[in-house]
Amino acid sequence: MKTKTFLFAALFAAAAVFVINGCKKESTPATDSDVTAAQDESNASFAVQDSKNIADGAAKNQAVARVGLDTSMTWRRIVDTNITINNVQYTTDTGYVIYFPGTHAGPDGRTRKGYMFVFWKNGGYFQNGSVVSQLFSPNYPYSITMLNGNTITLTGYRQTTNQGIDTGNGDMTWGFSASLTLVYSGNAQGTATWQSTRTNTLTWQGNNLGWFYSITGSANGVTRNGVSFTINILQPLMHTAYWLNTFFGKPTCQCFESGEVEIQRTGKQYPLYLTFTSGLGNCSCSATASINNKSYNVILP
């Protein structure tokens, strides 16, 4: 009888240890501090906004004054245009090419090099129904060397469609789509992909701040580390309407100043949150990433 009691107690104790250890293993996730998805998202978002600033300035033939870019930039019209981008066909001389020699950094500290193509259809940017695209062709490379030393070569497109006045708030809106491949060299290595569908709404933030784009929507892609991700904008991303604010003498900034995105990554238990923390009008180009309530540094482009 004593033998049976002893065996039962031993088996019970072993089972208890197994259950406790098993539960502990399941409730303690592996350390996750990979914020590459947040870095790739901020780089891609910067690249598409930067290309719009360049295209807007070149369209008015005043890119240096309006955007503060490399004075060696040149641009010319393209004749006999016939190209289809994202199922939109551009014809009848509705394009131009912008070129940066890449010999030195611009006033903002970034070095742009190569060719960007811009096409428009159904009128100018502010005309209802117009469709404007920026194209980065693999046959004519275009790259940006960021402030952190990373050089990113872009291929793909960015496209906006003017949807007219928003009936909810009275501001003008654009549908936005983009599909980019980002090839890193320099301080970082690898290739990332990024596709996005968004809405850009032009909003007035008062006399002290001027015009901002309020950006909502989603994105998905694969990081340069090979991790698939999806993105949802939780709080609108706010970016100054650069050339418009410059024209009216309002503050300008080349970074997102506020907003938050949630990033879900394949194989990761917790979502990654990217929050832009400058605050409107401050332009400190600051952001934080957080995973399971732990914060990590993100260097903006």
C-alpha positions as CSV (number, residue, x, y, z in Angstrom):
1,M,0.0,0.0,0.0
2,K,2.8,2.4,0.9
3,T,4.5,1.5,-2.5
4,K,1.4,2.3,-4.4
5,T,0.9,5.6,-2.6
6,F,4.6,6.6,-3.2
7,L,4.3,5.8,-6.9
8,F,1.1,7.7,-7.2
9,A,2.6,10.8,-5.5
10,A,5.7,10.6,-7.7
11,L,3.7,10.4,-10.9
12,F,1.5,13.3,-9.7
13,A,4.5,15.4,-9.0
14,A,6.1,14.6,-12.4
15,A,2.8,15.5,-14.1
16,A,2.6,18.7,-12.2
17,V,6.1,19.7,-13.2
18,F,5.3,18.9,-16.9
19,V,2.1,21.0,-16.8
20,I,3.8,23.9,-15.1
21,N,6.8,23.9,-17.4
22,G,4.6,23.4,-20.4
23,C,2.3,26.3,-19.6
24,K,5.3,28.5,-18.9
25,K,6.9,27.7,-22.2
26,E,3.6,28.6,-24.1
27,S,3.0,31.9,-22.2
28,T,6.6,33.2,-22.7
29,P,7.1,34.3,-26.3
30,A,10.4,34.5,-28.0
31,T,12.1,37.9,-27.9
32,D,10.9,40.0,-30.8
33,S,12.7,43.2,-31.5
34,D,12.6,43.2,-35.4
35,V,11.4,46.6,-36.5
36,T,12.5,46.1,-40.1
37,A,8.9,46.3,-41.4
38,A,8.5,49.7,-39.7
39,Q,11.7,50.9,-41.3
40,D,10.7,49.7,-44.8
41,E,7.3,51.2,-44.4
42,S,8.7,54.6,-43.4
43,N,11.2,54.5,-46.3
44,A,8.6,53.6,-48.9
45,S,6.2,56.2,-47.7
46,F,8.9,58.8,-47.7
47,A,10.0,57.8,-51.3
48,V,6.5,58.2,-52.7
49,Q,5.8,61.5,-50.9
50,D,9.3,62.8,-52.0
51,S,8.6,61.9,-55.6
52,K,5.3,63.8,-55.5
53,N,7.1,66.9,-54.2
54,I,9.7,66.6,-57.0
55,A,7.0,66.1,-59.7
56,D,4.9,69.0,-58.4
57,G,7.9,71.4,-58.4
58,A,9.1,70.3,-61.8
59,A,5.6,70.7,-63.3
60,K,5.8,74.4,-62.3
61,N,9.4,74.6,-63.5
62,Q,10.3,75.9,-60.0
63,A,11.4,72.7,-58.3
64,V,14.5,74.2,-56.6
65,A,12.5,77.2,-55.1
66,R,9.5,75.1,-54.1
67,V,11.1,71.8,-52.9
68,G,14.6,72.8,-52.0
69,L,16.2,70.1,-54.1
70,D,19.6,69.6,-55.8
71,T,20.1,72.5,-58.2
72,S,21.6,70.2,-60.7
73,M,18.3,68.6,-61.4
74,T,17.0,68.8,-65.0
75,W,13.7,67.9,-66.6
76,R,12.3,67.7,-70.1
77,R,9.1,66.9,-71.8
78,I,8.6,63.4,-73.4
79,V,7.1,63.5,-76.9
80,D,4.9,60.7,-78.4
81,T,3.9,59.3,-75.0
82,N,2.4,55.8,-75.1
83,I,2.6,54.0,-71.9
84,T,0.2,52.1,-69.5
85,I,0.7,52.3,-65.8
86,N,-1.6,50.4,-63.4
87,N,-4.2,50.0,-66.3
88,V,-4.2,53.7,-67.1
89,Q,-2.9,54.6,-70.6
90,Y,-1.0,57.8,-71.1
91,T,-0.8,59.3,-74.6
92,T,-0.4,62.6,-76.5
93,D,2.8,64.0,-75.0
94,T,1.6,63.9,-71.4
95,G,4.8,63.1,-69.7
96,Y,8.3,64.3,-68.7
97,V,11.5,62.9,-67.3
98,I,13.4,64.3,-64.3
99,Y,17.1,63.6,-63.9
100,F,19.5,63.9,-61.0
101,P,23.2,63.4,-61.7
102,G,23.8,62.4,-58.1
103,T,27.1,64.3,-57.8
104,H,26.3,65.8,-54.4
105,A,23.7,65.9,-51.7
106,G,20.8,68.4,-51.9
107,P,20.1,71.0,-49.3
108,D,18.1,68.4,-47.3
109,G,21.2,66.2,-47.0
110,R,19.8,63.4,-49.3
111,T,21.4,62.5,-52.6
112,R,19.1,61.7,-55.4
113,K,20.4,60.0,-58.6
114,G,18.9,58.9,-61.8
115,Y,15.6,59.2,-63.7
116,M,12.0,59.6,-62.6
117,F,9.2,59.7,-65.1
118,V,5.9,61.6,-64.6
119,F,2.7,61.2,-66.6
120,W,-0.7,62.8,-66.3
121,K,-4.1,62.3,-67.8
122,N,-7.4,64.3,-67.8
123,G,-5.8,67.6,-66.7
124,G,-3.7,68.8,-63.9
125,Y,-3.3,67.5,-60.3
126,F,-6.2,69.6,-58.9
127,Q,-8.6,68.8,-61.7
128,N,-11.4,66.3,-60.8
129,G,-10.7,62.9,-62.6
130,S,-7.0,63.6,-63.4
131,V,-4.6,60.7,-63.0
132,V,-0.9,61.4,-62.3
133,S,1.8,58.8,-62.1
134,Q,5.4,58.7,-61.1
135,L,7.3,55.8,-62.7
136,F,10.7,54.3,-61.6
137,S,11.9,52.2,-64.5
138,P,14.4,49.4,-64.0
139,N,15.9,50.4,-67.4
140,Y,16.7,53.9,-66.0
141,P,17.6,53.5,-62.3
142,Y,16.6,56.0,-59.7
143,S,18.0,56.0,-56.1
144,I,18.0,58.1,-52.9
145,T,20.8,58.1,-50.4
146,M,19.1,58.7,-47.1
147,L,20.4,60.6,-44.1
148,N,21.3,57.4,-42.3
149,G,23.6,56.3,-45.2
150,N,21.3,53.8,-46.8
151,T,21.0,54.0,-50.5
152,I,17.6,52.8,-51.9
153,T,17.1,52.1,-55.6
154,L,13.4,52.2,-56.6
155,T,11.4,50.5,-59.3
156,G,7.7,50.6,-59.7
157,Y,5.1,53.3,-59.7
158,R,3.1,55.8,-57.6
159,Q,-0.3,56.9,-58.9
160,T,-3.0,59.4,-57.7
161,T,-6.5,60.0,-59.0
162,N,-8.3,63.2,-58.1
163,Q,-11.7,62.4,-56.6
164,G,-12.9,65.9,-56.2
165,I,-14.3,67.6,-53.1
166,D,-14.9,65.2,-50.2
167,T,-18.6,65.6,-49.2
168,G,-17.8,64.8,-45.5
169,N,-15.4,67.6,-44.7
170,G,-15.3,69.8,-47.8
171,D,-11.6,69.0,-48.6
172,M,-10.2,67.7,-51.9
173,T,-9.2,64.0,-52.0
174,W,-7.1,61.7,-54.1
175,G,-7.2,58.0,-54.5
176,F,-3.6,56.6,-54.1
177,S,-2.0,53.4,-55.2
178,A,1.6,52.3,-55.3
179,S,3.7,49.3,-56.0
180,L,7.4,49.6,-55.3
181,T,10.5,47.4,-55.0
182,L,13.3,48.9,-52.7
183,V,16.8,47.6,-53.2
184,Y,19.1,48.5,-50.3
185,S,22.8,49.1,-50.4
186,G,25.3,50.8,-48.2
187,N,24.6,50.5,-44.5
188,A,21.7,48.0,-45.1
189,Q,21.4,45.2,-47.6
190,G,18.4,43.4,-49.1
191,T,15.3,43.9,-51.2
192,A,11.8,44.9,-49.9
193,T,8.5,45.1,-51.7
194,W,5.7,47.5,-50.8
195,Q,2.1,47.9,-52.2
196,S,-0.3,50.4,-50.9
197,T,-3.9,51.7,-51.4
198,R,-4.6,54.9,-49.6
199,T,-6.7,58.1,-49.6
200,N,-4.9,61.5,-49.5
201,T,-7.1,64.3,-48.2
202,L,-5.9,67.9,-48.4
203,T,-6.7,69.6,-45.1
204,W,-6.3,73.1,-43.7
205,Q,-4.7,73.1,-40.2
206,G,-4.9,76.8,-39.5
207,N,-2.8,79.9,-40.3
208,N,0.2,78.8,-38.2
209,L,0.5,75.4,-39.9
210,G,-1.1,75.7,-43.4
211,W,-2.0,72.7,-45.6
212,F,-1.5,69.1,-44.7
213,Y,-2.2,65.8,-46.4
214,S,-4.2,63.5,-44.2
215,I,-3.4,59.9,-45.3
216,T,-5.4,56.8,-44.5
217,G,-5.5,53.3,-45.9
218,S,-3.4,50.1,-45.9
219,A,-0.3,48.5,-47.4
220,N,1.4,45.1,-47.6
221,G,4.7,43.7,-48.7
222,V,7.8,41.7,-47.8
223,T,10.7,43.2,-45.7
224,R,14.3,43.1,-46.8
225,N,14.6,40.3,-44.2
226,G,12.0,38.2,-46.1
227,V,9.1,38.7,-43.6
228,S,5.7,39.3,-45.1
229,F,3.6,42.1,-43.5
230,T,0.3,43.9,-43.7
231,I,-0.2,47.5,-42.6
232,N,-3.3,49.4,-41.4
233,I,-3.2,53.1,-40.7
234,L,-4.8,53.6,-37.3
235,Q,-4.4,57.4,-37.0
236,P,-4.0,59.4,-40.2
237,L,-0.5,60.1,-41.3
238,M,0.0,63.9,-41.5
239,H,2.4,65.4,-44.0
240,T,2.7,69.0,-45.1
241,A,1.6,69.9,-48.6
242,Y,5.1,70.9,-49.3
243,W,5.0,73.1,-52.4
244,L,1.6,74.5,-51.5
245,N,2.8,75.6,-48.1
246,T,6.0,77.0,-49.6
247,F,4.0,79.1,-52.1
248,F,1.9,80.6,-49.3
249,G,4.8,81.0,-46.8
250,K,3.6,78.3,-44.4
251,P,5.9,75.8,-42.5
252,T,7.1,72.9,-44.5
253,C,8.5,69.5,-43.5
254,Q,9.8,66.5,-45.4
255,C,8.8,64.0,-42.7
256,F,5.5,62.6,-41.4
257,E,4.7,64.6,-38.3
258,S,2.0,62.5,-36.7
259,G,0.0,59.3,-37.2
260,E,0.2,55.7,-36.3
261,V,0.2,52.4,-38.3
262,E,-0.3,48.8,-37.1
263,I,2.0,46.2,-38.8
264,Q,1.1,42.5,-38.7
265,R,4.1,40.3,-39.6
266,T,3.9,36.7,-40.6
267,G,5.3,34.4,-37.9
268,K,5.3,37.1,-35.2
269,Q,2.9,36.8,-32.2
270,Y,2.6,40.6,-31.5
271,P,1.8,43.4,-33.9
272,L,4.3,46.2,-34.5
273,Y,3.2,49.8,-34.1
274,L,4.9,52.7,-35.8
275,T,4.1,56.1,-34.4
276,F,5.3,59.4,-35.8
277,T,5.9,61.7,-32.8
278,S,7.0,65.1,-34.0
279,G,3.6,66.8,-33.7
280,L,2.2,69.1,-36.3
281,G,4.5,72.1,-36.9
282,N,7.5,70.7,-35.1
283,C,9.2,68.6,-37.8
284,S,11.6,66.8,-35.5
285,C,11.4,63.8,-37.8
286,S,10.9,61.5,-34.8
287,A,9.2,58.1,-34.6
288,T,9.0,55.2,-32.3
289,A,8.2,51.5,-32.9
290,S,6.7,49.3,-30.2
291,I,6.2,45.5,-29.9
292,N,4.3,44.1,-26.9
293,N,4.7,47.5,-25.0
294,K,8.5,47.6,-25.6
295,S,9.8,50.6,-27.6
296,Y,12.6,50.5,-30.2
297,N,14.3,53.1,-32.3
298,V,13.3,53.8,-35.9
299,I,15.5,56.1,-38.0
300,L,13.4,58.1,-40.4
301,P,14.8,58.4,-43.9
